[in-house]
C-alpha cells in the first residue's frame, strides 16, 4: 500500500469567504491555495500550516446538510493513483466514481466508499 500521509479533510461550506476568514483568523490556519473546480458550481480553498494542507473548503456542493454532515471526505496522499485504483479493484472496493478527476493545478483524485458508506479520497499531488 502506498499511502504517504493524511492529505486533508473536506468540509462543505455555504460561504467560502466567511469560512476562509474563520479558519484563518479564528483557528489560525493559512490559506494555501484556492481555485474553481472543474465543475463550475464548486469553489475550493485549501488551508493548513507551513505549506501543509489540513482542510479543504468546498462551496457549492451541498450547503443544506446538518452540522454533523458537513465533513465531506477524508483524503490520503498516495504515490501512484492508478496503482492504488487497480489494487482497490482487486479488493472489490466500491467506487463513488472510478475515473480520476484532474484539478486545474494538475493534482488528481478518486473517491471510494468505506464500510459505512463514508467517502474516502486517494489524492495524488501534481508532479
C-alpha positions in Angstrom: 0.0 0.0 0.0 1.4 3.4 -0.9 -0.4 5.8 1.5 2.1 8.5 2.4 0.1 10.8 4.8 -3.3 12.1 5.6 -3.9 14.6 2.8 -6.9 16.7 4.1 -10.4 16.7 5.4 -13.0 18.2 3.0 -15.6 20.4 4.6 -18.7 21.6 2.8 -19.5 25.3 3.4 -22.2 27.8 2.4 -19.9 30.9 2.2 -16.3 30.2 1.4 -15.2 33.8 2.1 -16.7 33.6 5.6 -15.1 30.1 6.2 -11.7 31.2 4.9 -11.9 34.2 7.4 -12.9 31.9 10.2 -10.2 29.2 9.6 -7.5 31.9 9.2 -8.4 34.5 11.8 -10.0 32.2 14.5 -8.4 28.8 14.0 -5.0 30.2 12.9 -4.6 28.3 9.6 -3.1 29.8 6.4 -4.7 30.0 3.0 -2.5 27.8 0.8 -4.5 27.6 -2.4 -7.8 28.5 -3.9 -9.4 27.8 -7.3 -12.6 26.8 -9.1 -13.2 23.1 -9.5 -13.6 21.7 -13.0 -17.3 21.6 -12.0 -18.1 25.3 -12.4 -20.6 25.2 -9.5 -17.8 24.4 -7.0 -15.1 26.5 -5.5 -12.2 25.0 -3.4 -9.9 26.5 -0.8 -7.1 24.7 0.9 -5.9 25.8 4.3 -3.1 24.5 6.6 0.1 25.2 8.4 3.7 25.7 7.0 2.5 24.8 3.5 0.9 21.5 4.5 -2.8 21.3 3.7 -5.1 20.3 6.5 -8.6 21.1 5.3 -10.3 21.7 2.0 -13.3 24.0 2.0 -15.9 23.2 -0.7 -18.5 25.7 -1.7 -21.4 24.8 -4.0 -21.7 21.1 -3.3 -24.4 20.8 -0.7 -24.8 23.5 1.9 -28.1 22.2 3.3 -26.6 19.3 5.3 -27.0 19.1 9.0 -23.9 20.3 11.0 -22.8 16.7 11.6 -22.8 16.0 7.8 -20.5 18.8 6.7 -17.4 16.7 6.6 -17.5 15.5 3.0 -14.5 13.2 2.9 -11.1 12.1 4.4 -8.3 12.2 1.9 -5.0 10.4 1.9 -2.0 11.2 -0.3 -0.8 8.3 -2.5 2.3 8.0 -4.7 0.6 6.3 -7.7 -3.2 6.8 -8.1 -3.5 4.3 -11.0 -1.7 1.6 -9.0 -4.0 2.2 -6.0 -7.1 2.2 -8.1 -6.1 -1.2 -9.5 -5.4 -2.5 -6.0 -8.7 -1.4 -4.8 -10.5 -3.0 -7.7 -8.8 -6.4 -6.8 -10.2 -5.9 -3.3 -13.8 -5.4 -4.6 -14.0 -1.9 -3.2 -17.0 0.2 -4.4 -16.0 3.4 -6.0 -18.0 6.7 -5.9 -16.5 7.3 -9.3 -13.8 5.1 -10.7 -12.5 7.8 -13.0 -9.8 10.2 -11.9 -10.6 13.9 -11.6 -7.8 16.2 -12.5 -7.9 19.6 -10.9 -6.6 22.8 -12.6 -3.4 22.6 -10.6 -2.7 19.1 -12.0 -3.5 17.1 -8.9 -5.7 14.0 -9.4 -8.0 12.1 -7.1 -10.7 9.5 -6.9 -13.3 8.6 -4.3 -14.4 5.2 -2.9 -16.7 4.1 -0.1 -15.7 2.9 3.3 -17.6 0.1 5.1 -20.3 2.5 6.4 -20.7 4.5 3.2 -18.3 7.2 4.1 -16.3 8.8 1.3 -12.5 8.2 1.2 -10.3 10.1 -1.3 -7.0 8.9 -2.6 -5.2 12.1 -3.8 -2.0 12.3 -6.0 -0.5 15.8 -6.0 0.6 17.3 -9.3 4.1 16.2 -10.3 
